[in-house]
Amino acid sequence: MSGQPQLYPDQKPTVTHATTGSGGQTKGTTPVWLQRLSLCVLVLFCVYLGVLVMVLPWWPRIWDHNMFIQARPTLAAILHNGAVRGVISGLGLLDIWIGISEAVHYRDYRN
């Protein structure tokens, strides 16, 4: 069986460290301003989407008079139920909670 390659080599993998570039910053790390900007975008997106999902089921002009929902009677019967509206609003609250939690537990990753 000397013709077959060894499936599990005995050598351990070597770890290579990132080299430093100009300005003393290690390659492979994101600048702090970009980390903070992405956090702001994430928090704004989560809060905006959460408010939208929380409010839309209780807005009769959007939810009750929706042509997509009215074209499907079984779906309309389910989505006009108050408990289903509450569950959807709860998902919106959960999304807002995720956005705020990300902002509270934020840490800069520096070298």
Sequence and secondary structure as in RCSB ss.txt:
>XXXX:A:sequence
MSGQPQLYPDQKPTVTHATTGSGGQTKGTTPVWLQRLSLCVLVLFCVYLGVLVMVLPWWPRIWDHNMFIQARPTL
AAILHNGAVRGVISGLGLLDIWIGISEAVHYRDYRN
>XXXX:A:secstr
 TTS  SS SS        B GGG BTT   HHHHHHHHHHHHHHHHHHHHHHHHGGG HHHHTT HHHHT HHH
HHHHTSHHHHHHHHHHHHHHHHHHHHHHHT      
